[in-house]
Amino acid sequence: MSPSPEEPSIPDSDGTSGVRSSGAVQKIIAAFPAFASRNFRLYFIGQIVSMIGTWLQMVAQGWLVFEMTRSAFWTGATAAASSLPTLFLSLFGGVIVDRYDRKTILLWTQAASMLLAFVLGSFTLSGTVTIPVIMVLAFLLGCVAAVATPAVQAFLSEMVERDQLHSAVALNAAIFNASRVIGPAIAGLTIAWIGTGGAFMANGLSYVAVILALRAIRTPAAPPRPEARLPALQSIREGIVYTWEHPLLRTIVLFVSVISIFGWSFMSMLPVVARDTFSMGSDGMGYLYSAFGIGSL
């Protein structure tokens, strides 16, 4: 049924058919222009499902390691195994993103993340999981994230028009923060209900949403990027020099680095705090993670 005169259709900014408009929809699009893009709407839905799944795995992984070892050291070491690749390989990830199609990179990285989640879930459900297995899979997932994270940031500019980019970046950050509230709470209940193996499998399934969304997104061919012709190490060196020579960028990078290093260590210890300090189960641990997410909003 075609829209009535009282409900005009808002044309999508990317040239596809519009969405039925109402006063509420118009207000939402006025506040968040990125939602006028069909591409971004697809991405938003797929990504929020996937990010909730990612938090499922992060929470379940910490809980599993602490349940197996009762060691704060191994709980933190496993978290470090997934974080260190992102810290040290993101620069190389950025170079890869500059050289190849961003959508293709995202499809492959999401598929790889899904596979790793299913592998960890299979080991856990079969009772054959060990700490070395968890650490290797966590490290590989961190390597994938080192490429996927800059690819997402770069792909946003291809999904939406220039005047929608600020809105798209803000909404992408909102996805992360909202999933940080919802995901851990679901994780705690999921672990209590079907165990950590089930949580890993649920995360694997969550990647289907974002993969389908990415396949449905249509973007124009990206123009050749001059930086793609530079040697990889030269590109990294120029990026570091540029950041260091601009005081604002340098301050932001240093500030975020300090928060990430010292703030994230607290997050990795929440399974220990929940079990040993507050005598909580997995559901209580999930609520602690969610409380941290609420504080970030």
Secondary structure, DSSP 8 states (H G I E B T S, - for coil): ----TTS-EE--TTSS--EE--HHHHHHHHH-GGGG-HHHHHHHHHHHHHHHHHHHHHHHHHHHHHHHH--HHHHHHHHHHHHHHHHHHHHHHHHHHHHS-HHHHHHHHHHHHHHHHHHHHHHHHHT---HHHHHHHHHHHHHHHHHHHHHHHHHHHHHS-GGGHHHHHHHHHHHHHHHHHHHHHHHHHHHHHHHHHHHHHHHHHHHHHHHHHHHH---------GGGGS-HHHHHHHHHHHHHHSHHHHHHHHHHHHHHHHHHHHHHTHHHIIIIIS---HHHHHHHHHHHHHHH-
